[in-house]
Amino acid sequence: MQHPRISSSHLSHHHHRRRPRLAVYIDAENVSGQHAEQLMRLVNQRGRPTLCRAYGDWTTDFLLSWKKWLHPLGIRPVQQFHYSQGKNASDAALIMDVMERLHRGRVDGICIVSCDSDFVGLVGRIQEHGHVVYGFGQHGASPAFVAACDEFVFLDGSDGDKNNNPHGTPKGGGSVELLMRQGLAPAPLPRP
């Protein structure tokens, strides 16, 4: 999305910036697969998904709503068996994969699809590494998780695409502060 202060003539004098590379991590046991198409459309509005993984116990019928979308949307399932009651191996595997990706590099931002407050600390670590964090989930998501993300999109909103982020980040691009953080907008000029 072109920032309003950057004219098209200004862009012609500079190299066109590439779309941000995004890694998408889906807590499939926490968000319904009925939102899969919408999710990937919204991710594509923010950048180019270079990696997309969905975590859960794929041997159960609980994830049927996701199974039909895995291949068509290029989502790789990551199998996590539930060995103990009350423990979430899927969350732990997702967190470990995100941290590994951060140390490898090759991404500009991370998308976390969940409603779970267990990811608040992970969001902070991602931001410490200088990456933007897009959260996607459903109403009822942990307020702490929603607030921690640079942008959060409720997938079950009445219009689907409307960003209901309490930070007020506009849909489809982001606030000037977010765009500056991503290097997609110039820093404001100092006041005289």
URWO-V825457 format. One record per pair of residues at least 6 apart in sequence whose C-alpha atoms are under 6 Angstrom apart, sorted by the first residue. I is the first residue (numbers start at 1). GAP is how many residues later the second one is. If there is no record, write none. Layout:
i gap
I GAP
I GAP
//
This chain:
i gap
1 172
19 28
20 27
20 88
21 26
21 27
21 28
21 86
21 87
22 26
22 27
22 28
22 85
22 86
22 87
22 88
23 26
23 27
23 28
23 87
24 28
24 87
25 28
25 87
26 28
26 87
27 28
27 86
27 87
28 26
28 27
28 28
29 27
30 84
31 83
33 32
33 33
52 23
53 22
53 23
53 24
54 23
54 24
55 23
55 35
56 23
56 24
56 34
57 22
57 23
57 24
58 21
80 10
108 23
109 22
109 23
109 24
110 23
111 22
111 23
111 24
112 23
113 22
113 23
113 24
114 23
115 22
115 26
115 27
116 26
117 25
117 28
120 25
133 16
133 17
134 15
134 17
134 18
135 14
135 17
136 16
136 17
136 18
137 17
137 18
138 16
138 17
138 18
146 6
152 13
153 10
163 8
169 6
179 6
//
